[in-house]
Amino acid sequence: MKQNAFRAALPHTIPIAVGFLFLGMSYGFLMRSKGFSVFYPMLMSFFIFAGSMEFVTVNLLLSAFDPVRGFFLALMVNARHLFYGISMLDKYKNMGWKKFYLIFGMCDESFTINCNVTPPPDVDRGWFMFFVTLLNQIYWVSGATLGALLGYVIRFDTKGIEFVMTALFIVMFLNQWEERKDHRPALTGIGCSLLCLLVFGSERFILPAMALIILCVTYSRKQR
C-alpha cells in the first residue's frame, strides 16, 4: 500500500523538486551571506516549511526582538493557508496520525496536488497525500541545506535574491491566467490588492486585501 502510494506520488512532485531545489538553494545562499551557519536554514526549512516566510525571517533574526510584529507578519504572509485549510477539511477526514503532518506540511504546491489529483483506485488517498507532502518538504530542506553548504565555498553578490519568491508567484499567476478563460477572479484580486495597497500601505495591505477579495468573490457568486 505504501509503496504504491509513493510511486503514484513521486511523478507529480518531480517538477516541484526542480523549483524547490533552486528556491531552497537561493534561501540557503541568502542565510549564509548574512552570517548564519548551515544549521539555521536546514532546521528552519524543516520546522517552518513556509518558503516566503523563511525569506522574511532572515530580516527578523537580524532585527530587534519583536514577537508581536513577527506574529502578525507571519499571519499576513501566510494568510492564504487559512483558505487552503478550510478547503481541505473534508479531504483530511479519517486520516489518523497522518492528518497532523498533512496540516503542518501543507504548502502551495502540495495543496495543488492533493486538492486536484485523484490517485489510482489501488492507492490509498491518505498515503498518497502523505508522500506528496513529505517529498516536497524533502526537496525544500535539501535545497536550503545544499545552498548553505555551497555558500561556504561560492561567493557572489546576493543582492535581490529575495525576489525569487515574488517571481514564483508571478509565474503561478500567469499560468493560472493562461489556463482559465474567466479572468474576473484574477482581475478582482489585482484590483482589491491595489486598492488596499494605496489605502493601508505596503506593510499592512495583505490581510485587508484578502478580506476584500473574499467579499467580492462571494458577492459575485451570489449574483450568478
Backbone as JSON, one array per atom type, in Angstrom:
{
  "sequence": "MKQNAFRAALPHTIPIAVGFLFLGMSYGFLMRSKGFSVFYPMLMSFFIFAGSMEFVTVNLLLSAFDPVRGFFLALMVNARHLFYGISMLDKYKNMGWKKFYLIFGMCDESFTINCNVTPPPDVDRGWFMFFVTLLNQIYWVSGATLGALLGYVIRFDTKGIEFVMTALFIVMFLNQWEERKDHRPALTGIGCSLLCLLVFGSERFILPAMALIILCVTYSRKQR",
  "N": [[0.83, -1.2, 0.0], [1.85, 1.31, 0.9], [4.08, 1.51, -0.76], [2.92, 1.61, -3.32], [1.54, 4.0, -3.09], [3.65, 5.77, -2.8], [4.97, 5.5, -5.27], [2.96, 6.47, -6.92], [2.77, 9.11, -6.09], [5.29, 10.27, -6.5], [5.89, 10.99, -9.34], [4.27, 13.27, -9.66], [5.48, 15.15, -8.1], [7.98, 15.68, -9.12], [8.38, 17.91, -10.98], [8.06, 19.96, -9.11], [10.21, 19.49, -7.48], [12.4, 20.48, -8.93], [11.93, 23.26, -8.91], [11.81, 23.74, -6.12], [14.35, 22.94, -5.24], [15.97, 24.84, -6.46], [14.9, 27.29, -5.42], [15.17, 26.75, -2.7], [17.96, 26.54, -2.51], [18.68, 29.17, -3.11], [17.66, 30.42, -0.87], [19.25, 29.21, 1.1], [21.77, 30.19, 0.31], [21.31, 32.91, 0.78], [20.92, 32.99, 3.58], [23.43, 32.11, 4.42], [25.03, 34.18, 3.44], [24.34, 36.17, 5.17], [25.62, 35.51, 7.42], [24.81, 33.3, 8.91], [25.04, 29.95, 10.16], [25.09, 26.68, 8.59], [23.21, 25.18, 9.88], [21.05, 26.76, 10.55], [19.41, 27.46, 8.15], [18.84, 24.81, 7.49], [17.42, 23.68, 9.71], [15.41, 25.6, 10.01], [14.05, 25.45, 7.55], [13.03, 22.95, 7.86], [11.35, 22.99, 10.17], [9.81, 25.36, 9.95], [8.98, 25.51, 7.21], [7.82, 27.18, 5.21], [8.16, 28.82, 2.54], [8.15, 31.65, 1.65], [7.89, 32.94, 4.11], [10.19, 32.12, 5.37], [12.17, 33.49, 4.0], [11.49, 36.06, 4.81], [11.99, 35.81, 7.51], [14.71, 35.98, 7.75], [15.42, 38.71, 7.91], [14.02, 39.28, 10.24], [15.44, 37.87, 12.18], [17.74, 39.32, 12.2], [17.02, 41.76, 13.16], [15.74, 43.83, 15.89], [14.36, 42.12, 18.72], [11.05, 41.31, 18.42], [8.32, 39.94, 19.07], [5.54, 40.28, 18.66], [5.28, 41.77, 16.3], [6.51, 39.93, 14.62], [4.66, 37.82, 14.75], [2.28, 38.89, 13.57], [3.29, 39.56, 11.09], [3.97, 37.04, 10.08], [1.39, 36.0, 9.99], [0.19, 37.62, 8.03], [1.79, 37.1, 5.77], [1.34, 34.39, 5.35], [-1.4, 34.11, 5.24], [-3.03, 33.07, 3.27], [-3.06, 30.36, 3.65], [-5.01, 29.85, 5.48], [-7.33, 29.71, 3.98], [-6.68, 27.64, 2.29], [-6.63, 25.57, 4.17], [-9.31, 25.41, 5.04], [-10.58, 24.5, 2.73], [-9.58, 21.95, 2.61], [-10.63, 20.44, 4.63], [-12.55, 18.34, 4.44], [-11.15, 16.48, 2.89], [-9.1, 15.72, 4.57], [-10.27, 14.21, 6.53], [-10.59, 11.38, 8.68], [-7.93, 10.5, 8.53], [-6.23, 9.69, 10.47], [-3.14, 9.61, 12.3], [-1.7, 10.74, 10.25], [-2.96, 13.03, 9.5], [-2.12, 15.19, 11.08], [0.48, 15.68, 10.22], [-0.04, 16.27, 7.54], [-1.43, 18.66, 7.8], [0.54, 20.31, 8.96], [2.54, 20.22, 6.95], [1.42, 21.35, 4.68], [1.78, 23.14, 1.78], [1.8, 25.58, -0.91], [2.24, 24.11, -3.29], [1.92, 21.39, -2.53], [-0.72, 21.52, -1.69], [-2.0, 22.08, -4.14], [-1.58, 19.7, -5.61], [-2.67, 17.68, -3.89], [-5.26, 18.54, -3.71], [-6.3, 18.49, -6.28], [-5.51, 16.21, -7.71], [-6.46, 12.93, -8.34], [-5.71, 9.92, -6.93], [-4.71, 6.64, -8.26], [-7.09, 3.86, -8.35], [-6.15, 1.7, -6.78], [-4.59, 2.84, -4.86], [-4.1, 4.16, -1.68], [-5.63, 7.11, -0.6], [-4.89, 8.69, 1.58], [-2.2, 7.95, 2.18], [-1.11, 8.63, -0.26], [-1.38, 11.47, -0.31], [0.18, 11.97, 1.91], [2.8, 11.2, 1.09], [3.17, 12.95, -1.04], [3.3, 15.4, 0.33], [5.48, 14.88, 2.06], [7.63, 14.37, 0.26], [7.82, 16.86, -1.06], [8.59, 18.48, 1.07], [11.06, 17.35, 1.66], [12.48, 18.01, -0.66], [12.62, 20.81, -0.38], [13.98, 21.2, 2.09], [16.38, 19.92, 1.48], [17.32, 21.52, -0.65], [17.68, 24.02, 0.68], [19.62, 23.34, 2.59], [21.72, 22.45, 0.95], [22.25, 24.82, -0.48], [23.19, 26.46, 1.61], [25.5, 25.06, 2.32], [27.0, 25.24, -0.04], [27.34, 27.91, 0.04], [29.52, 28.31, 1.64], [31.7, 27.94, 0.03], [31.27, 29.19, -2.37], [31.2, 32.43, -3.49], [29.25, 35.28, -4.06], [27.44, 38.2, -5.15], [24.56, 38.63, -3.36], [22.5, 40.38, -3.55], [19.15, 41.21, -4.04], [18.26, 38.61, -4.21], [16.12, 37.79, -2.75], [13.93, 38.2, -4.32], [13.16, 35.96, -5.66], [10.98, 34.53, -4.63], [8.86, 36.25, -5.11], [8.95, 36.25, -7.89], [8.25, 33.59, -8.34], [5.52, 33.52, -7.55], [4.47, 35.26, -9.41], [4.83, 33.84, -11.79], [3.17, 31.63, -11.25], [0.71, 32.95, -11.16], [0.49, 33.89, -13.82], [0.4, 31.45, -15.12], [-2.05, 30.39, -14.2], [-3.69, 32.32, -15.29], [-3.46, 31.85, -18.04], [-4.56, 29.31, -18.22], [-7.22, 29.53, -17.51], [-10.38, 30.66, -18.73], [-12.13, 32.52, -17.68], [-11.38, 35.5, -16.37], [-12.16, 37.12, -14.35], [-11.98, 36.59, -11.49], [-9.16, 36.83, -11.14], [-8.7, 39.47, -11.96], [-10.24, 40.73, -10.06], [-8.78, 40.14, -7.77], [-6.39, 41.54, -8.31], [-7.35, 44.19, -8.48], [-8.46, 44.6, -5.88], [-6.19, 44.24, -4.32], [-4.5, 46.33, -5.19], [-6.05, 48.53, -4.43], [-6.15, 48.26, -1.61], [-3.44, 48.42, -1.13], [-2.91, 51.09, -1.72], [-4.46, 52.31, 0.24], [-3.75, 51.18, 2.78], [-0.99, 50.86, 2.75], [2.24, 49.35, 2.01], [3.07, 47.53, 4.0], [0.87, 46.65, 5.41], [-1.24, 45.79, 3.87], [-2.02, 43.2, 3.08], [-3.77, 41.41, 4.61], [-6.24, 43.02, 4.73], [-6.68, 43.15, 1.96], [-7.08, 40.44, 1.24], [-9.39, 39.9, 2.69], [-11.17, 41.66, 1.45], [-11.14, 40.62, -1.13], [-12.36, 38.14, -0.71], [-14.93, 38.95, 0.02], [-15.75, 40.22, -2.36], [-15.6, 38.12, -4.26], [-17.41, 36.31, -3.14], [-19.78, 37.8, -3.27], [-20.02, 38.12, -6.06], [-20.49, 35.5, -6.84], [-22.98, 35.01, -5.73], [-24.49, 36.58, -7.35], [-24.66, 35.24, -9.69]],
  "CA": [[0.0, 0.0, 0.0], [2.71, 2.48, 0.99], [4.92, 1.58, -1.95], [2.09, 2.06, -4.43], [1.26, 5.42, -2.88], [4.9, 6.51, -3.07], [5.18, 5.5, -6.73], [1.95, 7.33, -7.54], [3.01, 10.5, -5.7], [6.59, 10.76, -6.97], [5.89, 11.73, -10.62], [3.61, 14.57, -9.53], [6.34, 16.07, -7.35], [9.26, 15.91, -9.8], [8.52, 19.32, -11.41], [8.21, 20.79, -7.92], [11.57, 19.29, -6.98], [13.29, 21.39, -9.64], [11.72, 24.6, -8.39], [12.14, 23.8, -4.7], [15.79, 22.86, -5.07], [16.53, 26.14, -6.84], [14.48, 28.29, -4.44], [15.79, 26.41, -1.43], [19.38, 26.9, -2.57], [18.79, 30.63, -3.01], [17.44, 30.74, 0.54], [20.46, 28.82, 1.82], [22.8, 31.18, -0.02], [20.99, 34.16, 1.46], [21.21, 32.82, 5.01], [24.88, 32.03, 4.61], [25.6, 35.5, 3.18], [24.05, 37.0, 6.33], [26.46, 35.07, 8.53], [24.25, 32.18, 9.65], [25.63, 28.65, 9.86], [24.26, 25.81, 7.77], [22.15, 24.59, 10.69], [19.9, 27.66, 10.56], [18.48, 27.18, 7.04], [18.43, 23.4, 7.5], [16.38, 23.49, 10.72], [14.28, 26.5, 9.74], [13.27, 24.91, 6.44], [12.34, 21.74, 8.33], [10.31, 23.28, 11.16], [8.91, 26.4, 9.47], [8.48, 25.0, 5.94], [6.98, 28.18, 4.54], [9.23, 29.48, 1.79], [8.14, 33.1, 1.69], [8.12, 33.37, 5.49], [11.59, 31.86, 5.71], [12.93, 34.62, 3.47], [11.2, 37.21, 5.67], [12.58, 35.56, 8.82], [16.12, 36.4, 7.73], [15.48, 40.07, 8.45], [13.53, 39.25, 11.62], [16.53, 37.41, 13.03], [18.8, 40.33, 12.25], [16.49, 42.98, 13.74], [15.44, 43.77, 17.32], [13.37, 41.1, 19.08], [9.69, 41.87, 18.45], [7.46, 38.77, 18.77], [4.21, 40.68, 18.18], [5.45, 42.09, 14.87], [6.78, 38.68, 13.92], [3.42, 37.05, 14.66], [1.37, 39.47, 12.58], [3.93, 39.45, 9.79], [3.78, 35.66, 9.64], [-0.03, 35.84, 9.66], [-0.09, 38.29, 6.77], [2.49, 36.43, 4.68], [0.8, 33.05, 5.13], [-2.85, 34.12, 5.46], [-3.72, 32.27, 2.26], [-3.17, 28.99, 4.13], [-6.29, 29.74, 6.17], [-8.32, 29.3, 2.98], [-6.29, 26.29, 1.89], [-7.03, 24.63, 5.21], [-10.77, 25.25, 5.02], [-10.97, 23.69, 1.56], [-9.08, 20.58, 2.75], [-11.2, 19.81, 5.82], [-13.17, 17.06, 4.1], [-10.15, 15.56, 2.37], [-8.24, 15.25, 5.65], [-11.03, 13.43, 7.49], [-10.28, 9.95, 8.86], [-6.55, 10.24, 8.12], [-5.43, 9.23, 11.6], [-1.99, 10.43, 12.67], [-1.18, 11.44, 9.07], [-3.64, 14.31, 9.39], [-1.33, 16.24, 11.73], [1.6, 16.03, 9.33], [-0.59, 16.9, 6.34], [-1.73, 20.05, 8.15], [1.82, 21.0, 9.14], [3.34, 20.27, 5.73], [0.7, 21.85, 3.51], [2.29, 24.34, 1.13], [1.04, 25.86, -2.14], [2.39, 23.05, -4.28], [1.28, 20.19, -2.0], [-2.16, 21.78, -1.74], [-2.46, 21.96, -5.53], [-1.61, 18.28, -6.0], [-3.6, 16.91, -3.05], [-6.62, 19.02, -3.92], [-6.77, 18.3, -7.65], [-5.12, 14.92, -8.29], [-7.1, 11.73, -7.8], [-4.78, 8.78, -7.09], [-5.29, 5.43, -8.86], [-8.02, 3.14, -7.45], [-5.47, 0.8, -5.86], [-3.71, 3.63, -4.0], [-4.77, 4.82, -0.56], [-5.52, 8.56, -0.76], [-4.17, 9.24, 2.72], [-0.78, 7.75, 1.98], [-0.73, 9.42, -1.44], [-1.2, 12.86, 0.13], [1.31, 11.99, 2.85], [4.07, 11.16, 0.36], [3.29, 14.21, -1.77], [3.75, 16.4, 1.29], [6.81, 14.52, 2.54], [8.61, 14.57, -0.81], [8.0, 18.29, -1.27], [9.39, 19.02, 2.17], [12.43, 16.86, 1.49], [13.11, 18.83, -1.7], [12.88, 22.14, 0.14], [15.04, 21.12, 3.11], [17.62, 19.56, 0.78], [17.79, 22.7, -1.37], [18.17, 25.02, 1.62], [20.86, 22.85, 3.18], [22.74, 22.46, -0.09], [22.61, 26.21, -0.74], [24.02, 26.94, 2.72], [26.81, 24.41, 2.23], [27.71, 25.84, -1.17], [27.67, 29.28, 0.42], [30.84, 28.33, 2.27], [32.78, 27.88, -0.97], [30.94, 30.04, -3.52], [30.91, 33.8, -3.06], [28.73, 36.17, -5.09], [26.57, 39.24, -4.62], [23.21, 38.09, -3.19], [21.51, 41.47, -3.56], [17.98, 40.94, -4.87], [17.93, 37.19, -4.29], [14.81, 37.6, -2.12], [12.89, 38.36, -5.32], [12.81, 34.68, -6.27], [9.64, 34.15, -4.21], [7.93, 37.09, -5.87], [8.95, 35.73, -9.26], [7.5, 32.34, -8.35], [4.09, 33.8, -7.51], [4.1, 35.87, -10.69], [4.73, 32.75, -12.76], [1.96, 30.88, -10.92], [-0.44, 33.76, -11.57], [0.41, 33.87, -15.28], [-0.02, 30.12, -15.54], [-3.48, 30.3, -13.96], [-4.34, 33.23, -16.25], [-3.49, 31.2, -19.34], [-5.37, 28.09, -18.19], [-8.63, 29.83, -17.27], [-11.0, 31.62, -19.63], [-12.76, 33.55, -16.86], [-10.33, 36.24, -15.69], [-12.74, 38.03, -13.36], [-11.37, 36.43, -10.16], [-7.8, 37.37, -11.13], [-8.8, 40.93, -12.01], [-10.74, 41.15, -8.75], [-7.64, 40.08, -6.85], [-5.47, 42.64, -8.61], [-7.98, 45.45, -8.1], [-8.56, 44.7, -4.42], [-4.83, 44.39, -3.77], [-4.02, 47.69, -5.47], [-6.82, 49.47, -3.6], [-5.68, 48.15, -0.23], [-2.06, 48.9, -1.1], [-2.97, 52.55, -1.66], [-5.1, 52.76, 1.48], [-3.1, 50.71, 4.0], [0.46, 50.84, 2.63], [2.85, 48.07, 1.6], [3.32, 46.65, 5.13], [-0.36, 46.25, 6.09], [-2.35, 45.65, 2.92], [-2.32, 41.83, 2.68], [-4.99, 40.92, 5.24], [-7.42, 43.71, 4.2], [-6.88, 42.78, 0.56], [-7.66, 39.1, 1.17], [-10.76, 40.0, 3.18], [-11.95, 42.31, 0.4], [-11.26, 39.67, -2.24], [-13.37, 37.15, -0.32], [-16.24, 39.6, -0.07], [-16.09, 40.45, -3.76], [-15.84, 36.84, -4.93], [-18.66, 35.77, -2.59], [-20.87, 38.6, -3.82], [-20.16, 37.82, -7.48], [-21.1, 34.16, -6.98], [-24.4, 35.12, -5.41], [-25.16, 37.26, -8.46], [-24.75, 34.36, -10.86]],
  "C": [[0.87, 1.26, 0.0], [3.57, 2.63, -0.25], [4.14, 2.07, -3.16], [1.79, 3.55, -4.31], [2.49, 6.26, -3.18], [5.15, 6.61, -4.57], [4.18, 6.4, -7.44], [2.23, 8.8, -7.26], [4.26, 11.08, -6.34], [6.53, 11.52, -8.29], [5.26, 13.11, -10.53], [4.5, 15.6, -8.85], [7.65, 16.39, -8.05], [9.39, 17.34, -10.31], [8.71, 20.26, -10.22], [9.61, 20.67, -7.36], [12.54, 20.27, -7.63], [13.17, 22.8, -9.07], [12.14, 24.73, -6.93], [13.64, 23.75, -4.47], [16.44, 24.21, -5.39], [16.19, 27.21, -5.8], [15.12, 28.03, -3.09], [17.27, 26.77, -1.4], [19.57, 28.42, -2.47], [18.57, 31.08, -1.58], [18.67, 30.38, 1.37], [21.61, 29.77, 1.56], [22.57, 32.48, 0.74], [21.32, 34.08, 2.94], [22.71, 32.8, 5.28], [25.53, 33.39, 4.4], [25.37, 36.46, 4.35], [24.81, 36.55, 7.57], [25.92, 33.9, 9.32], [24.94, 30.87, 9.23], [24.64, 27.8, 9.09], [23.08, 25.26, 8.56], [20.9, 25.47, 10.71], [18.95, 27.39, 9.39], [17.99, 25.74, 7.04], [17.27, 23.19, 8.47], [15.17, 24.37, 10.48], [13.42, 25.96, 8.6], [12.51, 23.65, 6.85], [11.16, 22.07, 9.23], [9.33, 24.36, 10.7], [8.22, 25.95, 8.18], [7.44, 25.93, 5.33], [7.93, 29.12, 3.82], [9.27, 30.98, 1.92], [8.43, 33.61, 3.1], [9.56, 33.14, 5.9], [12.49, 32.98, 5.18], [12.73, 35.85, 4.35], [11.9, 37.05, 7.02], [14.04, 35.96, 8.88], [16.26, 37.79, 8.35], [14.98, 40.13, 9.89], [14.63, 38.83, 12.58], [17.63, 38.45, 13.19], [18.33, 41.64, 12.88], [16.21, 42.78, 15.22], [14.31, 42.78, 17.58], [12.0, 41.75, 19.24], [8.72, 40.76, 18.08], [6.09, 39.15, 18.23], [4.27, 41.01, 16.68], [5.7, 40.82, 14.07], [5.53, 37.84, 13.72], [2.52, 37.59, 13.55], [1.98, 39.44, 11.18], [3.77, 38.05, 9.23], [2.33, 35.41, 9.24], [-0.35, 36.45, 8.31], [0.54, 37.54, 5.59], [1.83, 35.1, 4.33], [-0.71, 32.97, 5.31], [-3.59, 33.25, 4.46], [-3.91, 30.82, 2.72], [-4.44, 28.78, 4.95], [-7.36, 29.21, 5.2], [-7.98, 27.93, 2.42], [-6.83, 25.27, 2.88], [-8.52, 24.37, 5.22], [-11.2, 24.33, 3.89], [-10.52, 22.24, 1.68], [-9.68, 19.84, 3.94], [-11.79, 18.44, 5.51], [-12.14, 16.04, 3.64], [-9.26, 14.99, 3.46], [-8.99, 14.45, 6.71], [-10.56, 11.97, 7.51], [-8.89, 9.58, 8.37], [-5.67, 9.75, 9.27], [-4.3, 10.18, 11.92], [-1.43, 11.22, 11.48], [-1.78, 12.83, 8.94], [-2.8, 15.44, 9.96], [-0.15, 16.66, 10.86], [1.1, 16.71, 8.07], [-0.94, 18.36, 6.6], [-0.45, 20.85, 8.26], [2.52, 21.23, 7.81], [2.64, 20.84, 4.52], [1.31, 23.16, 3.0], [1.49, 24.53, -0.17], [1.05, 24.67, -3.09], [1.73, 21.75, -3.82], [-0.24, 20.33, -2.02], [-2.7, 21.57, -3.14], [-2.59, 20.5, -5.94], [-2.68, 17.53, -5.21], [-5.05, 17.32, -3.27], [-7.17, 18.59, -5.28], [-6.49, 16.92, -8.23], [-5.85, 13.78, -7.58], [-6.17, 10.54, -8.01], [-5.46, 7.59, -7.74], [-6.16, 4.68, -7.86], [-7.33, 2.26, -6.42], [-4.54, 1.52, -4.88], [-4.53, 4.32, -2.92], [-4.54, 6.33, -0.64], [-4.73, 9.2, 0.37], [-2.67, 9.11, 2.56], [-0.27, 8.52, 0.77], [-0.46, 10.87, -1.04], [-0.03, 12.99, 1.08], [2.63, 12.05, 2.1], [4.26, 12.39, -0.52], [3.85, 15.29, -0.86], [5.17, 16.13, 1.75], [7.88, 14.79, 1.49], [8.87, 16.06, -1.05], [8.81, 18.91, -0.15], [10.84, 18.58, 2.07], [13.16, 17.69, 0.44], [13.51, 20.19, -1.14], [14.03, 22.13, 1.16], [16.38, 20.81, 2.45], [18.19, 20.76, 0.04], [18.36, 23.75, -0.45], [19.49, 24.61, 2.23], [22.0, 22.89, 2.18], [23.2, 23.89, -0.39], [23.5, 26.78, 0.35], [25.41, 26.34, 2.67], [27.64, 25.01, 1.1], [28.11, 27.28, -0.86], [29.01, 29.41, 1.1], [31.96, 28.45, 1.24], [32.52, 28.78, -2.17], [30.54, 31.42, -3.01], [30.39, 34.61, -4.25], [27.78, 37.16, -4.42], [25.13, 38.73, -4.57], [22.14, 39.17, -3.18], [20.38, 41.14, -4.53], [17.55, 39.5, -4.91], [16.58, 36.9, -3.65], [13.68, 37.65, -3.14], [12.46, 37.04, -5.94], [11.41, 34.24, -5.88], [8.59, 34.97, -4.94], [7.82, 36.59, -7.3], [8.15, 34.44, -9.36], [6.0, 32.59, -8.38], [3.61, 34.46, -8.8], [3.92, 34.79, -11.76], [3.47, 31.92, -12.52], [0.7, 31.64, -11.36], [-0.61, 33.73, -13.09], [-0.05, 32.52, -15.8], [-1.52, 29.93, -15.34], [-4.26, 31.18, -14.95], [-4.49, 32.56, -17.61], [-4.44, 30.0, -19.36], [-6.86, 28.37, -18.06], [-9.15, 30.88, -18.25], [-11.63, 32.8, -18.87], [-11.69, 34.25, -16.03], [-10.87, 37.19, -14.61], [-12.16, 37.83, -11.95], [-9.96, 37.03, -10.08], [-7.83, 38.9, -11.14], [-9.33, 41.49, -10.69], [-9.61, 41.17, -7.73], [-6.67, 41.23, -7.05], [-6.07, 43.97, -8.16], [-8.06, 45.65, -6.6], [-7.19, 44.93, -3.78], [-4.3, 45.8, -3.99], [-4.74, 48.72, -4.61], [-6.32, 49.45, -2.16], [-4.24, 48.61, -0.08], [-2.03, 50.42, -0.98], [-3.5, 53.05, -0.32], [-4.27, 52.42, 2.71], [-1.57, 50.72, 3.93], [0.99, 49.44, 2.4], [3.02, 47.08, 2.75], [2.05, 46.1, 5.76], [-1.51, 45.91, 5.14], [-2.81, 44.22, 2.7], [-3.62, 41.32, 3.29], [-6.24, 41.67, 4.77], [-7.72, 43.33, 2.76], [-7.53, 41.41, 0.44], [-9.1, 39.11, 1.65], [-11.67, 40.62, 2.11], [-12.16, 41.39, -0.8], [-12.34, 38.63, -1.94], [-14.77, 37.73, -0.45], [-16.68, 39.78, -1.52], [-16.42, 39.15, -4.5], [-17.15, 36.23, -4.45], [-19.87, 36.5, -3.17], [-21.11, 38.26, -5.3], [-20.78, 36.46, -7.72], [-22.58, 34.21, -6.69], [-25.19, 35.75, -6.55], [-25.35, 36.36, -9.67], [-26.01, 33.49, -10.82]]
}
